C-alpha cells in the first residue's frame, strides 16, 4: 500500500508540481493543498509533506501534526523549524551573482555590459551591478519595456554582453533583442532558460526537473531516517549554452568552445563507498573479450 | 388537389424523422458502430521476456540493459521483463545458460563475439526458434559468424570504437598532454590493429604514444618503471586489468601524478581520473527498437539485418582524482562541466 504524502503548493510552482506528481506517483499517494492550504481532518494519515513557496512553507511548518513528520520545504527563504524537516533553498542574490561571474571567466574579452531589468531596482540586479562594477566591468542599466527604443538599440550595439533579468520571457521581445545582438555582435544572456528557444546564447536558471527529483529523493531519505542527510541544501541551477547562437553573436572563444564540446557528454562523479565496492566486485574478473 | 402533395410531403417527413430516430437508437445500441476495442487497461498488458547473454555481468551489461529499457518501456501494450544469463567467464557454463535463456525468453540478446558464438551453438543444440539479436560485434566479426553459422539469419548491431573522438576529448581535458603509455591485454587478435590506429591518432594530435602489452596482472608499477621512460598519461584499453591490478595502477598514478584515462567507467569510480564508457547504452536503445518491431509489430526478419554504429561515449571524470593525477581543470571549468548544458549538441 502506498504511503500518503501532503503537498502544499503556492500558485507559481505549476511546472515543479507537475514534475513532482510524476516522480511521487509510483511510490506515494499524493494530496495537493493550494491556497489557503486548509488541511482536512485526515492529516494524521500523512507520513510526510512537501511545501513549495513561502506561504506554503509557513503553513506546513506551523502545522501541529506535520512538523513531527518528514517535511521537505522549498522556497526562496525557507525556514526549517521542525527537527525532521529538510529545506531546499534557492540561490541567494549574491550566490547567483557569484555563479554568474564564473561564466564571465570564459569570456575574457568582455568589458562593457548592458543589463535590461524587468523590475527596476530589484535586489538581484543591484547585487549584480555592484559586483560587476567592483570587478572592473563597465555596466549600464536600462528598463525593459514592451518596445525597444532607438536608445536601447544603440546601447545593445555598443556593449559586449547584454543581460536580460526577467521573471517571464516574452517571445517577441526576446527574438527582437536576439536579432539585434546578432547584428551587432553582442552576446545575449537571459536569466530564464526559456529564452534559449528565442535566440539567447546563455541562460542560468533553476532546473525544475532535477529539483523535483531532489525533493522526492530527500523525502524518501527522511522517511528512511538516513544518517547522511543535510538540513539545508541548495536548489540545482543549470547553465544552458547555445553554441550556434554564441557563434552567431560573434563570441565563441576557444576555451569555451573546447569545454562546451565536453559538457553534454561529461559526468563528474564523486563515488561513495557503496559505489566503489560495487565497481570493485564488477571488475574482479575480466570478461572473455 | 393541393392536399395530395401536402399529404405526400408530410408523409415523407414522418418517414425521414422515424428513420433518423431509429438510426440514433441503433447507434446507441452499437448496431451501426462497433464499440472501441483499443481501450488501454492494465489487464490487457501482455508480458514479454528478454534474455541478455554475456560472458560476465559487467558494466556494459547494465548499460546495454538500460539502453533497451529506455526504448521498450515506452510500450503501452507490453510489459518487458529482463533476465541476465552469464557463464562466470566459463564457456561451458555460458552455453548451458544460453540454452536456458532460449527456453525462458521470447527474444535473446547476446553481447560480444564469444556470447554470440555460444548463443548460436545453443540454438543448434535446442533447435529453438527464438530470435537472437547480437550486439557488441565489430565489422570483421560478421563474415566469421556467417561462415560458422551458414543459413542462419544474423540480426545485429555492429559498432566500432571511436578512438579519434576519445583522443580529441582527452586533449581538450588535458591540453598539456605530451606522452601517453597505451596499456593493453591482448584479448583478441584484432586488438593489435586497434592499438596501431590509436597510436597513429595520438601522433596526429602531436602526442607521443608508446604501446605496452601487460604481461602480468600484478606488479604494474614495476612493469611501468622497467620501461625507463617518462609518461604524463596512461591510456588503459578496455578489459585489460582486473580490480586488484587496477587499484595498484591507480595508486601508482596518484603517487607519480600521471593521468589515468580508461575505456570504462568502473575504473573511474575506483579512482582513475577520466573514463570513456557507456557506449552500450546507445547500442541497447537500437536493440530496444528492434525488440519492439519484432515482438509488437510481428516483423520477423527474413534476411540478415546489420545496423552500423560508431560508439558514442559518456565521459566520466573523478573530481577527486583530477588534481592527484595532474589534470588542472580550474573551478570555473568544473562548474561548467557540472552545471552546464549545451543545447542541441550531439556527437
Interface residues (C-beta under 8 A of the other chain):
Chain A: X99 X102 X103 X105 X106 X196 X236 X237 X238 X239 X240 X241 X242 X243 X244 X256 X258 X259 X260 X261 X262 X263 X264 X265 X266 X267 X268 X269 X270 X271 X275 X276 X278 X279 X280 X281 X282 X283 X284 X285 X286 X287 X288 X289
Chain B: X54 X55 X56 X57 X58 X59 X88 X89 X91 X112 X113 X114 X169 X172 X173 X185 X187 X188 X239 X240 X241 X242 X243 X246 X247 X266 X267 X268 X269 X270 X312 X313 X314 X315 X316 X317 X318 X319 X320 X331 X332 X333 X334 X335 X336 X337 X338 X339 X340 X341 X342 X343 X344 X345 X346 X347
